[in-house]
């Protein structure tokens, strides 16, 4: 396996990374390996859920006047009695 040496890291950054490693119960070295693995992953080609929904319904908008505006109307609560 390869090794990396990173010089001149600010003391505050190192301290925060050590705290983060301690919080997750791992060594600083293990935490840094995880961070580097995540950073080196291929970017995801899948879109987020909102983008997928928007793409599915693109071009199928409402026609003018299909939805009545509710301003000025009293809202009636639902009744569940028969």
N, C-alpha and C positions, 0 to 999 in steps of 0.2 A: 504494500500500500504506500501511497505517496504521503509526503509530509509537507506542510506549509509553515512558514515563519512570517508572522505579521509584526512589523515593528511600529513604534511610535503611536500606540493606541492610548488615547487619553485615559488618565487614571479613573475619571468618573465613569467612562464607558465600561472599563474593566470591572469596576465595583458593581455597576448595575447588572452586568452579565453574570457576575458571581452570585448576586442576590437572586437573580432569576433562576440560575441553576440550582441553588439551594432550595428555592421555593418548590421546584419540580422534583427534588430529590435525585439530582444527577450531578455529575462532575461538570466543571466548566468546559473541559475538553469534549465531553459527550454532547453538551448543549451546543457548542460551536459546530460540531459535526452535523447535528440536526439542522441548524440554521443554514449551513453551507449546502447541504443536500436539498433543502427546500428552495434555496436561491438558484440552484443549478437545474431544477426541473424544467422540462419543456413547457412553454406556455400552453394553457388549456385552450383548445379550439372550440369547446362547447360554450354556448352562451348561457347567461343566467336565466332563471325562470321567467322573470319579467320580460326579458328580450324575446324569449321563445313564445310567450303568450302574445306579445305585441305583433310578432311576425305572423303568427297563425291567423290573427284577425285583421291584419293590414288590408285596407281596401274594402272592408265590410262595415263601414261606419253607419251611423243612424242617418236616416233621411230627415230633412228639415221638418219639424213639427211632429215627429213620432213620439217624443217624450214630452208630456205636459209639465210645465213648470209649476211647482207647488207653492210659490210665494203668494201670500195673501189668503191661502186656504187653511181652514182649521184642520189639524191633524186628528184623526179619530183613532183611538187605541183599538187594537185587535180584540175581538171577543171570541171566546172559545166555548160559549154555551150553545147548546143545540136548540 
